[in-house]
Amino acid sequence: HLVESGGGLVQAGGSLRLSCAASGGTFTNLRMGWFRQAPGKEREFVASITWNTGNTIYGDSVKGRCTISRGNAKNTVNLQMDSLKPEDTAVYYCASRSIYSGQYDYWGQGTQVTVSS
């Protein structure tokens, strides 16, 4: 069970931090990811992190502007987004998958991020 929070409206150049709270099951062999989907566009990979090692991967469109991390609160993953652009406007989803699988199995309901110009 994944629940996102932290979305909202921000001006271009601003920052937001999204959080994903995970519950149920074990997390030791999971990769947690953030994806986004803008209206009329396909879902896009944003970033991911392995629960065990903290290994991170970033999508090209956010590289250098976003940081994914394991949160201080138990079983949370954060996505810090800086230097936001209007094209970052989308619904952001948290997802999880086994590190042995290529497919994300569990998804949150999403949180809206809107960046005004």
DSSP file (Angstrom, degrees, kcal/mol; ACC not computed):
  #  RESIDUE AA STRUCTURE BP1 BP2  ACC     N-H-->O    O-->H-N    N-H-->O    O-->H-N    TCO  KAPPA ALPHA  PHI   PSI    X-CA   Y-CA   Z-CA
    1    1 A H              0   0    0      0, 0.0    22,-2.0     0, 0.0     2,-0.4   0.000 360.0 360.0 360.0 123.8    0.0    0.0    0.0
    2    2 A L  E     -A   22   0A   0    105,-0.4   107,-0.5    20,-0.2     2,-0.5  -0.961 360.0-173.4-123.2 132.8    1.6    3.3   -1.2
    3    3 A V  E     -A   21   0A   0     18,-2.0    18,-2.7    -2,-0.4     2,-0.2  -0.980   9.5-155.7-130.0 121.5    0.4    6.8   -0.3
    4    4 A E  E     +A   20   0A   0     -2,-0.5     2,-0.3    16,-0.2    16,-0.2  -0.617  17.5 167.4 -92.8 153.6    1.8    9.9   -1.9
    5    5 A S  E     +A   19   0A   0     14,-2.1    14,-2.7    -2,-0.2   106,-0.1  -0.967  41.3  66.2-152.6 165.5    1.8   13.4   -0.3
    6    6 A G        +     0   0    0     -2,-0.3    11,-0.3     1,-0.3    14,-0.0   0.386  60.8 134.9 103.9  -2.8    3.4   16.7   -0.8
    7    7 A G        +     0   0    0     12,-0.1     2,-0.3     9,-0.1    -1,-0.3  -0.184  22.0 118.0 -71.0 171.8    2.0   17.8   -4.2
    8    8 A G  E     -d  113   0B   0    104,-0.9   106,-2.8   103,-0.1     2,-0.4  -0.990  60.7 -48.6 163.4-165.1    0.7   21.3   -4.8
    9    9 A L  E     +d  114   0B   0     -2,-0.3     2,-0.3   104,-0.2   106,-0.2  -0.870  52.6 165.3-104.8 131.7    1.0   24.5   -6.8
   10   10 A V  E     -d  115   0B   0    104,-2.5   106,-2.5    -2,-0.4     2,-0.2  -0.985  34.6-111.2-144.1 151.3    4.4   26.2   -7.1
   11   11 A Q  E >   -d  116   0B   0     -2,-0.3     3,-2.3   104,-0.2    73,-0.2  -0.483  50.4 -82.6 -80.4 154.6    5.9   28.9   -9.3
   12   12 A A  T 3  S+     0   0    0    104,-2.6    73,-0.2     1,-0.3    -1,-0.1  -0.284 119.9  29.7 -55.2 137.6    8.5   28.1  -11.8
   13   13 A G  T 3  S+     0   0    0     71,-3.3    70,-0.6     1,-0.3    -1,-0.3   0.255 100.3 113.8  92.1 -11.8   11.9   27.9  -10.2
   14   14 A G    <   -     0   0    0     -3,-2.3    70,-2.3    70,-0.2     2,-0.3  -0.085  59.0-120.8 -84.1-173.8   10.5   26.7   -6.9
   15   15 A S        -     0   0    0     67,-0.2     2,-0.3    68,-0.2    67,-0.2  -0.910  20.2-177.5-131.2 154.4   10.8   23.5   -5.1
   16   16 A L  E     - B   0  81A   0     65,-2.2    65,-3.4    -2,-0.3     2,-0.5  -0.984  15.0-147.8-144.5 150.8    8.5   20.7   -3.8
   17   17 A R  E     - B   0  80A   0     -2,-0.3     2,-0.3   -11,-0.3    63,-0.2  -0.976  14.0-162.3-122.3 120.1    9.2   17.6   -1.8
   18   18 A L  E     - B   0  79A   0     61,-2.8    61,-2.8    -2,-0.5     2,-0.4  -0.732   5.5-159.6 -95.7 146.9    7.0   14.6   -2.4
   19   19 A S  E     -AB   5  78A   0    -14,-2.7   -14,-2.1    -2,-0.3     2,-0.5  -0.955   8.0-160.3-126.9 148.7    6.7   11.7    0.0
   20   20 A C  E     -AB   4  77A   0     57,-2.1    57,-2.0    -2,-0.4     2,-0.6  -0.983   7.2-159.8-128.5 118.4    5.6    8.1   -0.4
   21   21 A A  E     -AB   3  76A   0    -18,-2.7   -18,-2.0    -2,-0.5     2,-0.4  -0.876  11.4-162.4-100.6 124.4    4.6    6.1    2.7
   22   22 A A  E     +A    2   0A   0     53,-3.0     2,-0.3    -2,-0.6   -20,-0.2  -0.842  11.4 174.7-109.4 142.4    4.7    2.4    2.2
   23   23 A S        +     0   0    0    -22,-2.0     3,-0.1    -2,-0.4    52,-0.0  -0.982  38.5  41.8-143.4 155.5    3.0   -0.2    4.3
   24   24 A G  S    S+     0   0    0     -2,-0.3    -1,-0.1     1,-0.2     0, 0.0   0.426  89.6  24.1  85.7 135.7    2.5   -3.9    4.3
   25   25 A G  S    S-     0   0    0      2,-0.0     2,-0.3     0, 0.0    -1,-0.2  -0.148  96.2 -54.6  76.4-171.8    5.0   -6.6    3.4
   26   26 A T        -     0   0    0     -3,-0.1     3,-0.1     1,-0.1    -3,-0.1  -0.778  35.0-164.5-108.1 154.1    8.8   -6.4    3.6
   27   27 A F    >   +     0   0    0     -2,-0.3     3,-1.4     1,-0.1    24,-0.2   0.385  59.1 102.6-118.5   0.9   10.8   -3.8    1.9
   28   28 A T  T 3  S+     0   0    0      1,-0.3    24,-0.4    23,-0.1    -1,-0.1   0.799  90.5  35.9 -65.7 -29.5   14.3   -5.2    1.9
   29   29 A N  T 3  S+     0   0    0     22,-0.1    70,-2.4    -3,-0.1    71,-0.3  -0.171  96.5 113.5-115.8  41.1   14.4   -6.3   -1.7
   30   30 A L  E <   -E   98   0B   0     -3,-1.4    21,-3.1    68,-0.2     2,-0.5  -0.825  52.2-151.0-113.0 149.7   12.4   -3.5   -3.3
   31   31 A R  E     -EF  97  50B   0     66,-3.0    66,-1.8    -2,-0.3     2,-0.4  -0.989  19.5-152.8-111.2 127.8   13.1   -0.7   -5.6
   32   32 A M  E     -EF  96  49B   0     17,-3.1    17,-2.5    -2,-0.5     2,-0.3  -0.846  17.2-172.4-101.9 133.9   10.8    2.3   -5.1
   33   33 A G  E     -EF  95  48B   0     62,-3.2    62,-2.5    -2,-0.4     2,-0.4  -0.878  21.4-145.4-128.5 158.6   10.1    4.6   -8.0
   34   34 A W  E     +EF  94  47B   0     13,-3.4    12,-2.7    -2,-0.3    13,-1.6  -0.983  23.3 174.1-118.1 133.9    8.5    7.8   -8.9
   35   35 A F  E     -EF  93  45B   0     58,-2.7    58,-2.9    -2,-0.4     2,-0.3  -0.849  11.5-156.0-128.1 165.8    6.7    8.3  -12.2
   36   36 A R  E     -EF  92  44B   0      8,-2.4     8,-3.4    -2,-0.3     2,-0.4  -0.992   5.8-164.1-144.4 154.0    4.6   11.1  -13.6
   37   37 A Q  E     -E   91   0B   0     54,-2.1    54,-2.3    -2,-0.3     6,-0.2  -0.953   6.1-162.2-142.1 120.3    1.9   11.6  -16.1
   38   38 A A    >   -     0   0    0      4,-0.4     3,-2.3    -2,-0.4    52,-0.1  -0.637  45.4 -76.9 -94.0 156.6    0.8   14.8  -17.7
   39   39 A P  T 3  S+     0   0    0      0, 0.0    -1,-0.1     0, 0.0     3,-0.1  -0.294 118.0   6.3 -56.3 129.1   -2.5   15.2  -19.5
   40   40 A G  T 3  S+     0   0    0      1,-0.3     2,-0.3    -3,-0.1    -3,-0.0   0.519 113.0 101.4  78.1   4.8   -2.4   13.7  -22.9
   41   41 A K  S <  S-     0   0    0     -3,-2.3    -1,-0.3     1,-0.0     2,-0.1  -0.808  74.9-102.8-120.6 161.7    1.1   12.2  -22.4
   42   42 A E        -     0   0    0     -2,-0.3    -4,-0.4     1,-0.1     2,-0.1  -0.397  50.0 -86.2 -76.7 157.8    2.5    8.8  -21.5
   43   43 A R        -     0   0    0     -6,-0.2     2,-0.4    -2,-0.1    -6,-0.2  -0.407  49.0-153.8 -63.8 139.7    3.6    8.0  -18.1
   44   44 A E  E     -F   36   0B   0     -8,-3.4    -8,-2.4    -2,-0.1     2,-0.3  -0.949  14.2-119.7-125.3 136.5    7.2    9.0  -17.6
   45   45 A F  E     +F   35   0B   0     -2,-0.4   -10,-0.2   -10,-0.2     3,-0.1  -0.547  31.4 172.7 -71.9 135.0    9.9    7.6  -15.3
   46   46 A V  E     -     0   0B   0    -12,-2.7    13,-3.1     1,-0.4     2,-0.3   0.794  54.5 -38.3-108.2 -56.3   11.2   10.2  -12.8
   47   47 A A  E     -FG  34  58B   0    -13,-1.6   -13,-3.4    11,-0.3    -1,-0.4  -0.983  47.6-162.5-166.9 159.7   13.5    8.4  -10.4
   48   48 A S  E     -FG  33  57B   0      9,-2.2     9,-2.0    -2,-0.3     2,-0.3  -0.983   0.4-166.0-150.0 162.1   14.0    5.3   -8.3
   49   49 A I  E     -FG  32  56B   0    -17,-2.5   -17,-3.1    -2,-0.3     2,-0.3  -0.995  23.3-122.8-148.7 140.6   15.9    4.0   -5.3
   50   50 A T  E  >  -F   31   0B   0      5,-1.8     4,-1.6    -2,-0.3   -19,-0.2  -0.684  18.1-139.7 -84.8 139.9   16.6    0.5   -3.9
   51   51 A W  T  4 S+     0   0    0    -21,-3.1    -1,-0.1    -2,-0.3   -20,-0.1   0.902  96.3  44.5 -65.6 -41.0   15.6    0.1   -0.4
   52   52 A N  T  4 S+     0   0    0    -24,-0.4    -1,-0.2   -22,-0.4   -23,-0.1   0.959 129.2  16.6 -69.4 -53.5   18.6   -1.9    0.7
   53   53 A T  T  4 S-     0   0    0      2,-0.1    -2,-0.2     0, 0.0    -1,-0.1   0.614  90.5-124.1-103.9 -15.2   21.5    0.0   -0.8
   54   54 A G     <  +     0   0    0     -4,-1.6     2,-0.2     1,-0.2    -3,-0.1   0.654  47.3 167.2  77.6  13.2   20.1    3.4   -1.7
   55   55 A N        -     0   0    0     -6,-0.1    -5,-1.8    -5,-0.0     2,-0.3  -0.439  19.4-155.7 -63.4 131.9   21.1    3.0   -5.3
   56   56 A T  E     -G   49   0B   0     -7,-0.2     2,-0.3    -2,-0.2    -7,-0.2  -0.829  19.2-172.6-118.4 150.7   19.4    5.7   -7.4
   57   57 A I  E     -G   48   0B   0     -9,-2.0    -9,-2.2    -2,-0.3     2,-0.4  -0.992  11.4-161.3-135.4 142.1   18.4    6.2  -11.0
   58   58 A Y  E     -G   47   0B   0     -2,-0.3   -11,-0.3   -11,-0.2     2,-0.2  -0.949  19.9-118.4-127.3 145.7   17.0    9.3  -12.6
   59   59 A G    >>  -     0   0    0    -13,-3.1     3,-1.4    -2,-0.4     4,-1.2  -0.486  31.3-116.7 -73.9 151.8   15.1   10.1  -15.7
   60   60 A D  T 34 S+     0   0    0      1,-0.3     3,-0.2     2,-0.2    -1,-0.1   0.832 110.7  60.5 -60.5 -33.6   16.8   12.4  -18.2
   61   61 A S  T 34 S+     0   0    0      1,-0.2    -1,-0.3     3,-0.0   -15,-0.1   0.687 117.0  29.1 -72.4 -16.0   14.2   15.1  -17.8
   62   62 A V  T X> S+     0   0    0     -3,-1.4     3,-2.7   -16,-0.2     4,-1.4   0.447  83.2 131.4-119.9  -4.1   14.8   15.6  -14.1
   63   63 A K  T 3< S+     0   0    0     -4,-1.2     4,-0.1     1,-0.3   -16,-0.0  -0.273  80.5  15.4 -57.7 130.0   18.5   14.7  -13.7
   64   64 A G  T 34 S+     0   0    0      2,-0.5    -1,-0.3     1,-0.0     3,-0.1   0.254 123.2  63.5  90.4 -12.7   20.2   17.3  -11.7
   65   65 A R  T <4 S+     0   0    0     -3,-2.7    17,-3.0     1,-0.1     2,-0.3   0.561  96.5  54.8-116.5 -15.8   17.0   18.9  -10.5
   66   66 A C  E  <  -C   81   0A   0     -4,-1.4    -2,-0.5    15,-0.2     2,-0.4  -0.906  56.3-165.8-124.0 149.5   15.5   16.0   -8.4
   67   67 A T  E     -C   80   0A   0     13,-2.4    13,-3.1    -2,-0.3     2,-0.4  -0.983   6.2-160.0-134.3 123.7   16.8   13.9   -5.6
   68   68 A I  E     +C   79   0A   0     -2,-0.4     2,-0.3    11,-0.2    11,-0.2  -0.830  23.0 162.2-100.5 141.3   15.2   10.7   -4.4
   69   69 A S  E     -C   78   0A   0      9,-2.2     9,-3.1    -2,-0.4     2,-0.5  -0.987  44.7-100.1-153.5 158.8   16.0    9.4   -0.9
   70   70 A R  E     -C   77   0A   0     -2,-0.3     7,-0.3     7,-0.2     4,-0.1  -0.726  50.9-123.3 -80.5 130.5   14.9    7.1    1.8
   71   71 A G        -     0   0    0      5,-2.9     5,-0.3    -2,-0.5     4,-0.2  -0.220   8.8-120.2 -76.1 164.2   13.0    9.2    4.4
   72   72 A N  S    S+     0   0    0      2,-0.1     2,-0.1     3,-0.1    -1,-0.1   0.847  96.1  80.4 -69.5 -34.3   13.7    9.5    8.0
   73   73 A A  S >  S-     0   0    0      1,-0.1     3,-1.1     2,-0.0    -2,-0.1  -0.462 103.9 -87.8 -70.9 147.5   10.3    8.2    8.8
   74   74 A K  T 3  S+     0   0    0      1,-0.3   -52,-0.2    -2,-0.1    -1,-0.1  -0.286 104.9   1.0 -60.5 134.2   10.0    4.5    8.6
   75   75 A N  T 3  S+     0   0    0      1,-0.2   -53,-3.0    -4,-0.2     2,-0.4   0.860  98.5 130.0  58.8  41.7    9.2    3.1    5.2
   76   76 A T  E <   -B   21   0A   0     -3,-1.1    -5,-2.9    -5,-0.3     2,-0.4  -0.947  39.8-162.3-124.0 149.8    9.1    6.4    3.4
   77   77 A V  E     -BC  20  70A   0    -57,-2.0   -57,-2.1    -2,-0.4     2,-0.3  -0.997  12.3-155.9-128.2 134.3   10.7    7.6    0.2
   78   78 A N  E     -BC  19  69A   0     -9,-3.1    -9,-2.2    -2,-0.4     2,-0.5  -0.803  10.1-159.1-112.0 151.1   11.1   11.2   -0.7
   79   79 A L  E     -BC  18  68A   0    -61,-2.8   -61,-2.8    -2,-0.3     2,-0.6  -0.932  10.3-162.0-128.1 107.3   11.5   13.1   -4.0
   80   80 A Q  E     -BC  17  67A   0    -13,-3.1   -13,-2.4    -2,-0.5     2,-0.5  -0.793   9.1-167.7 -89.1 122.7   13.0   16.5   -3.7
   81   81 A M  E     +BC  16  66A   0    -65,-3.4   -65,-2.2    -2,-0.6     2,-0.3  -0.955   9.0 176.0-118.2 122.3   12.3   18.6   -6.8
   82   82 A D        +     0   0    0    -17,-3.0   -67,-0.2    -2,-0.5   -68,-0.2  -0.751  58.7  26.3-119.2 165.7   14.1   21.8   -7.4
   83   83 A S  S    S-     0   0    0    -70,-0.6    -1,-0.2    -2,-0.3   -68,-0.2   0.905  84.2-160.8  49.3  48.1   14.2   24.4  -10.2
   84   84 A L        -     0   0    0    -70,-2.3   -71,-3.3    -3,-0.2   -70,-0.2  -0.262   8.2-158.7 -66.3 146.6   10.7   23.3  -11.2
   85   85 A K    >   -     0   0    0    -73,-0.2     3,-2.4   -72,-0.1     4,-0.2  -0.842  32.1-109.9-120.7 156.6    9.5   24.1  -14.7
   86   86 A P  G >  S+     0   0    0      0, 0.0     3,-1.8     0, 0.0    29,-0.4   0.841 117.7  63.6 -54.6 -32.2    5.9   24.3  -16.1
   87   87 A E  G 3  S+     0   0    0      1,-0.3   -49,-0.1    27,-0.1    -3,-0.0   0.554  87.8  70.5 -73.0  -4.9    6.6   21.1  -18.0
   88   88 A D  G <  S+     0   0    0     -3,-2.4    -1,-0.3    27,-0.0     2,-0.2   0.521  70.4 120.3 -82.7  -6.0    7.0   19.3  -14.7
   89   89 A T    <   +     0   0    0     -3,-1.8     2,-0.3    -4,-0.2    25,-0.2  -0.426  41.2 106.5 -62.0 124.1    3.3   19.7  -14.2
   90   90 A A  E    S- H   0 113B   0     23,-2.0    23,-2.8    -2,-0.2     2,-0.6  -0.970  75.8 -79.7-177.4 170.8    1.8   16.2  -13.8
   91   91 A V  E     -EH  37 112B   0    -54,-2.3   -54,-2.1    -2,-0.3     2,-0.5  -0.863  47.7-146.4 -88.5 128.6    0.3   13.7  -11.5
   92   92 A Y  E     -EH  36 111B   0     19,-3.0    19,-2.1    -2,-0.6     2,-0.4  -0.849  14.0-164.4-103.7 130.4    3.2   12.0   -9.7
   93   93 A Y  E     -E   35   0B   0    -58,-2.9   -58,-2.7    -2,-0.5     2,-0.4  -0.904  12.4-145.1-117.7 140.3    2.9    8.4   -8.7
   94   94 A C  E     +E   34   0B   0     -2,-0.4    14,-2.6   -60,-0.2     2,-0.3  -0.813  27.5 173.9 -95.9 143.3    4.9    6.3   -6.3
   95   95 A A  E     -EI  33 107B   0    -62,-2.5   -62,-3.2    -2,-0.4     2,-0.3  -0.967  15.9-153.7-146.9 160.6    5.5    2.7   -7.2
   96   96 A S  E     +EI  32 106B   0     10,-1.9     9,-2.0    -2,-0.3    10,-1.7  -0.977  12.9 170.2-137.8 152.2    7.4   -0.4   -6.0
   97   97 A R  E     -E   31   0B   0    -66,-1.8   -66,-3.0    -2,-0.3     7,-0.1  -0.982  40.4 -93.3-151.1 159.4    8.8   -3.5   -7.5
   98   98 A S  E >   -E   30   0B   0      5,-0.4     3,-1.6    -2,-0.3   -68,-0.2  -0.454  33.3-124.8 -67.3 147.6   11.0   -6.4   -6.5
   99   99 A I  T 3  S+     0   0    0    -70,-2.4    -1,-0.1     1,-0.3   -69,-0.1   0.667 113.7  57.2 -68.0 -13.5   14.7   -5.8   -7.4
  100  100 A Y  T 3  S+     0   0    0    -71,-0.3     2,-0.3     2,-0.0    -1,-0.3   0.431 100.8  70.9 -93.8  -1.3   14.4   -9.1   -9.2
  101  101 A S    <   -     0   0    0     -3,-1.6    -4,-0.0     1,-0.1     0, 0.0  -0.847  64.4-151.8-118.0 151.5   11.6   -7.9  -11.4
  102  102 A G  S    S+     0   0    0     -2,-0.3     2,-0.4     2,-0.1    -1,-0.1   0.456  76.8  76.9 -95.9  -1.3   11.5   -5.4  -14.2
  103  103 A Q  S    S-     0   0    0     -5,-0.1     2,-0.4    -7,-0.0    -5,-0.4  -0.914  78.2-127.0-118.3 133.8    7.9   -4.4  -13.7
  104  104 A Y        -     0   0    0     -2,-0.4    -7,-0.3     1,-0.2     3,-0.1  -0.648  26.1-176.8 -76.4 127.0    6.4   -2.2  -11.0
  105  105 A D        +     0   0    0     -9,-2.0     2,-0.4    -2,-0.4    -8,-0.2   0.795  59.0  48.7 -98.3 -33.3    3.7   -4.0   -9.2
  106  106 A Y  E     -I   96   0B   0    -10,-1.7   -10,-1.9  -105,-0.0     2,-0.4  -0.911  62.0-175.2-120.7 139.5    2.2   -1.6   -6.7
  107  107 A W  E     -I   95   0B   0     -2,-0.4  -105,-0.4   -12,-0.2   -12,-0.2  -0.964  18.0-135.0-133.2 144.5    1.1    1.9   -7.3
  108  108 A G        -     0   0    0    -14,-2.6  -105,-0.2    -2,-0.4     3,-0.1  -0.307  35.0-105.5 -83.5 179.9   -0.1    4.8   -5.3
  109  109 A Q        -     0   0    0   -107,-0.5  -106,-0.1     1,-0.2   -16,-0.1   0.590  62.2-118.9 -86.7 -11.3   -3.1    7.0   -6.3
  110  110 A G        -     0   0    0    -16,-0.1     2,-0.4     1,-0.1   -17,-0.2   0.059  13.5-120.0  96.9 156.1   -0.9    9.9   -7.2
  111  111 A T  E     - H   0  92B   0    -19,-2.1   -19,-3.0  -106,-0.1     2,-0.3  -0.999  26.8-119.6-137.7 135.7   -0.4   13.5   -6.2
  112  112 A Q  E     - H   0  91B   0     -2,-0.4  -104,-0.9   -21,-0.2     2,-0.5  -0.551  23.5-171.5 -80.7 132.0   -0.8   16.5   -8.4
  113  113 A V  E     -dH   8  90B   0    -23,-2.8   -23,-2.0    -2,-0.3     2,-0.5  -0.992   4.8-176.0-119.6 124.8    2.1   18.9   -9.0
  114  114 A T  E     -d    9   0B   0   -106,-2.8  -104,-2.5    -2,-0.5     2,-0.6  -0.983   6.7-166.4-124.6 124.9    1.3   22.1  -10.8
  115  115 A V  E     -d   10   0B   0     -2,-0.5     2,-0.3   -29,-0.4  -104,-0.2  -0.942  11.0-153.4-112.9 118.2    4.1   24.5  -11.8
  116  116 A S  E      d   11   0B   0   -106,-2.5  -104,-2.6    -2,-0.6    -2,-0.0  -0.651 360.0 360.0 -92.7 147.6    3.0   27.9  -12.9
  117  117 A S              0   0    0     -2,-0.3    -1,-0.1  -106,-0.2  -106,-0.1   0.442 360.0 360.0 -88.8 360.0    5.0   30.1  -15.2
